[in-house]
Structure formats: C-alpha cells, structure tokens
C-alpha cells in the first residue's frame, strides 16, 4: 500500500523520463493518469504510441519494467483505452 502518492508520482515521472526519449523518437509519449494506493500506475499513451500495434509490448516490457525497477512499490502499469 502506497502512503505517499505525491512522492511516488515524482519517482514514477522520473522513471518515465528514462524511457521517454525512445517513445518520442517514434512520435509518441506517455502521460500519468493515476497512481492507485495499491501500486497500479495508469498511463495514457499518446501520439504514435496510442494506436501502435506494439503498444502493449512497449508498455509491459519497456515502460513497466523500468518503472518497477525504479519504484519497487509499483506492482503494475496499465494503459487507458486508446481514444483519439
């Protein structure tokens, strides 16, 4: 259970900044929508990442892996349904 969501948000944003250059190089990005007290991060994939067929792999094997390495209290990363 995460008790300091604001501190966790800062740490998640810092971890997300590590993968952003790769996302942006392909014309996409990710924005934090929510972090639950249970440790689930919800992201909005934007730009090219939003509609990309590889977005699930990018989310789980790229973004989630880095965030969970940097912020151990995070248990999962999920994306909002794509709508643009």
N, C-alpha and C positions, 0 to 999 in steps of 0.2 A: 504494500500500500504506500503510495507516494503522499507525503505530508506537505511538501513544499512545491506546489505545482509551478510557481513562477520560476524558482531556481531550476527546476527540471526543464522547463521550457527554454531557458537560456542555454542549458547544456545540450538539449536536442538541436536547437538552432545552430550551435557551434559545430555539432557533428554533421548536420545537414550541409553546412557551408563547405565541408570537406568534399562532398560529392557533387555540389552544385556546378562546378566548372565542367564536369562531364555531361551533366544534364543540359546545361546551357549551350555547350558545343553542338549538341544535336537539336537545338531550338526549343528546349523545354525547360521546366523548372518544377519545384515542389514547394508548397506552402503549408505550414502547420495550421490545421483547422482546430484540433483539440488534442489535449492530453488528459486521459482519464486518471482518476486516483488509483485505478487498478494497473496502470502502466501501459495502456494501449494508446499509441500515437495514431491520429487520423490525419492524413495528408491529402491535399488537393494537388493532383498532377496537372500542370498547365502547359499550354503551348503544344509542341510536338509530343510531349510525354503523355498528354491526356488521351489521345486517340491511338497511341502506338500499340501494336500487337505484342510488343515485348515489354510493355509496362509492368506486368505482373512479375516477370523475372527481374527487371530493374528494381522494382520495389522490394522484393524479398531477398534477392541475392546481393544487391548493391546497397540500397538505402537502409533497409532494416539491419543488415549485417553491421554496417558502420555505426549506426545509432546505438544498437545493443552493445557493441564493443565499448563505445564511449560512455554510455549511460546504462549501467547494468540493471537498474530498476525498471527499465522498459522491457516489457515481455513480448510485445508485438507491434508491428507497424502495418496499417491498412490504408487503403485509398478510398476517398469518396467516389461514388459512381460518377463516371465521366458525363459532363453535360456542358457543351459549348455551342 
